[in-house]
Amino acid sequence: MFSKIRRLFVIKTRWEAFLIIYALALGATERGMVYIREYPGFGGKLLFLACTGAVFMAGAKILDCLKFEQAQARAAARETVT
């Protein structure tokens, strides 16, 4: 039963990864806007950039890991066939 629930939280395709990255970006920009209102000036802008920069790094890592897992699955499938 837990395996069925756990499968809901596994990113399987690039489309799912892009949806998650989009959701992260929306949250980060909203948080960045709060920082700009809370800390006007240069400090708020730096915090905004930090929020959006974190999304870029997380998105790259998600896509990289997804590519690695798919390549690993293909290699395992080839190994099973031969």
N, C-alpha and C positions, 0 to 999 in steps of 0.2 A: 504494500500500500504506500509506504514512504517513497518507494522508487518512482511511483507514478506522480506523486506530488513533486519530487525532486526534479523530474524531467521538465516540469513547467518552468523551472528557473535556469535551465541550460540554454545557452545561445547556440543555435544549430546552423543558422544561415547568415549570410552577410546582410540580408534584409532586416532580420531581427537585430543584428548589431547596429545597423544604421538607425533603427528606431530607438534603441537604447541610448545611443550617442546623442540623438536629437533631444530626447527627454533630459539627459544630463545637461545639454547646452541651454535648454530653456530654464532649468533650475539655476544654473550658474549665472546666467544673465540677470535673472530676477534677484539673486543674492548680490550680484555686483551693483545693481541699481540701489539696493538697500545700503550698500557700503558708500556709494556716491552721495546719497542723501545724508547718511550718518557722519561721514568724514568728507566734507566738501574740500575741493582742491586736489592737490597732487596725490595725497595719501589715498583718497577714495578711488582715484583713477588707477593707482597701482594695485589696489586690492581688487578692483574690477578686472584688470588684466590678469591677475593671479587666478581668479576664478575661471576665466575663459581659457587661460593657458592650461589649467589642470584638465579641462575637458579635452583639449587637443591631445595631451599626453595619454589620457585614459582611453580615448578613442583609438589612437594608434596602437596601444597595447591590446585592446580588445580585438581589433582587426588582425593584428599580428598573431595573437594566440589562436584565433579562429582558423587562420590559414595553416598554422602549424598543426593543429588538431586534425584538420581535414587531410593534410598530407600524410600524417601518421596513420589515419584510418585507411587511406588508399594503399599505403605500404603494407599494412597488416592484411588487407584484403588480397593483395597480390601474393603475399607470402602464403596465405591459406590456399590459394588456387594452385600454386606450384608444388 
